[in-house]
Amino acid sequence: MPSISVCRYFLVCFIVLVALHVRAVCGLEHRPHRCQLIVKKAPARGIPKGKKKGDVCEKSCATADQLQIHQKFVHLGYTYKCPACLFTTKSREGMKSHIKQCAKAGPGAKPVEVAPPSRPESEPEDTEPDKKAHRCQLIVQKAPARGIPKGKKKGDICELGFATATHLRNHQKFVHLGYMYKCPACRFTAKSRNGVNTHIKKQCAVSGPVLA
């Protein structure tokens, strides 16, 4: 006969498993991460029902990684690209299904994550009367780091404020999403436009005019 302690252990395990199952079925999973980006198009895939253009998204995600994927592919225009052809989609599962059918994609091919194109220079800059109307809601991946508010640590929401949407986009691109400025004549790169211009003026012997 099993001892009382062994029976008690299995009883506790059974109760925990039942509780987890009930939470999953009833939708009670803990979702501490909420998207605070502004909805630009609604209704749309990935946007909560009832939200319209200009509302705060407020979609909840269980992890910081899931929140970042939601923000990149629903709000910030990221897509997945087939490594063998020009097909693109916002769904990773959709891209995997395409790769299985693509005649050009070889075995073991994986979806390629593509950042959205940069804004044309001719597009007018957004202006807002509130000096800090635009706040970054992306997840901090590395801290402390240049461009990250003091006191923030990895996994926190950045929440740095900007006067214009253009300044916010530049912050997100070059601080959070890995964009770089590149010297037009050599392989030198930097996250700062001024850094590249300084390189062009003082160090690069083969470059042309500085970046505008």
JOPE-V917809 format. One record per residue. N is the residue number from 1. RES is the residue in three letters. PSI is psi as a letter, one per 30 degrees, with the letter a starting at -180 (* if undefined). Layout:
# JOPE-V917809
N;RES;PSI
N;RES;PSI
This chain:
# JOPE-V917809
1;MET;k
2;PRO;k
3;SER;l
4;ILE;e
5;SER;e
6;VAL;e
7;CYS;e
8;ARG;e
9;TYR;e
10;PHE;e
11;LEU;e
12;VAL;e
13;CYS;e
14;PHE;e
15;ILE;e
16;VAL;e
17;LEU;e
18;VAL;e
19;ALA;e
20;LEU;e
21;HIS;e
22;VAL;e
23;ARG;e
24;ALA;e
25;VAL;e
26;CYS;f
27;GLY;h
28;LEU;g
29;GLU;k
30;HIS;k
31;ARG;i
32;PRO;f
33;HIS;j
34;ARG;k
35;CYS;k
36;GLN;g
37;LEU;l
38;ILE;k
39;VAL;k
40;LYS;f
41;LYS;k
42;ALA;k
43;PRO;l
44;ALA;l
45;ARG;k
46;GLY;f
47;ILE;k
48;PRO;k
49;LYS;k
50;GLY;f
51;LYS;k
52;LYS;l
53;LYS;k
54;GLY;f
55;ASP;l
56;VAL;k
57;CYS;e
58;GLU;g
59;LYS;k
60;SER;k
61;CYS;k
62;ALA;e
63;THR;l
64;ALA;e
65;ASP;e
66;GLN;e
67;LEU;e
68;GLN;e
69;ILE;e
70;HIS;e
71;GLN;e
72;LYS;e
73;PHE;f
74;VAL;e
75;HIS;e
76;LEU;g
77;GLY;g
78;TYR;l
79;THR;l
80;TYR;k
81;LYS;k
82;CYS;k
83;PRO;f
84;ALA;f
85;CYS;a
86;LEU;g
87;PHE;k
88;THR;l
89;THR;l
90;LYS;f
91;SER;k
92;ARG;e
93;GLU;e
94;GLY;e
95;MET;e
96;LYS;e
97;SER;e
98;HIS;e
99;ILE;e
100;LYS;f
101;GLN;f
102;CYS;k
103;ALA;f
104;LYS;f
105;ALA;k
106;GLY;l
107;PRO;k
108;GLY;g
109;ALA;k
110;LYS;l
111;PRO;k
112;VAL;k
113;GLU;k
114;VAL;k
115;ALA;l
116;PRO;l
117;PRO;l
118;SER;l
119;ARG;k
120;PRO;k
121;GLU;f
122;SER;f
123;GLU;k
124;PRO;k
125;GLU;k
126;ASP;k
127;THR;k
128;GLU;k
129;PRO;e
130;ASP;k
131;LYS;f
132;LYS;h
133;ALA;f
134;HIS;j
135;ARG;k
136;CYS;k
137;GLN;g
138;LEU;l
139;ILE;k
140;VAL;k
141;GLN;f
142;LYS;k
143;ALA;k
144;PRO;l
145;ALA;l
146;ARG;k
147;GLY;f
148;ILE;k
149;PRO;k
150;LYS;k
151;GLY;f
152;LYS;k
153;LYS;l
154;LYS;k
155;GLY;f
156;ASP;l
157;ILE;k
158;CYS;e
159;GLU;g
160;LEU;k
161;GLY;k
162;PHE;l
163;ALA;f
164;THR;l
165;ALA;e
166;THR;e
167;HIS;e
168;LEU;e
169;ARG;e
170;ASN;e
171;HIS;e
172;GLN;e
173;LYS;e
174;PHE;f
175;VAL;e
176;HIS;e
177;LEU;g
178;GLY;g
179;TYR;l
180;MET;k
181;TYR;k
182;LYS;k
183;CYS;k
184;PRO;f
185;ALA;f
186;CYS;a
187;ARG;g
188;PHE;k
189;THR;l
190;ALA;l
191;LYS;f
192;SER;k
193;ARG;e
194;ASN;e
195;GLY;e
196;VAL;e
197;ASN;e
198;THR;e
199;HIS;e
200;ILE;e
201;LYS;e
202;LYS;f
203;GLN;e
204;CYS;k
205;ALA;f
206;VAL;g
207;SER;l
208;GLY;b
209;PRO;l
210;VAL;l
211;LEU;k
212;ALA;*
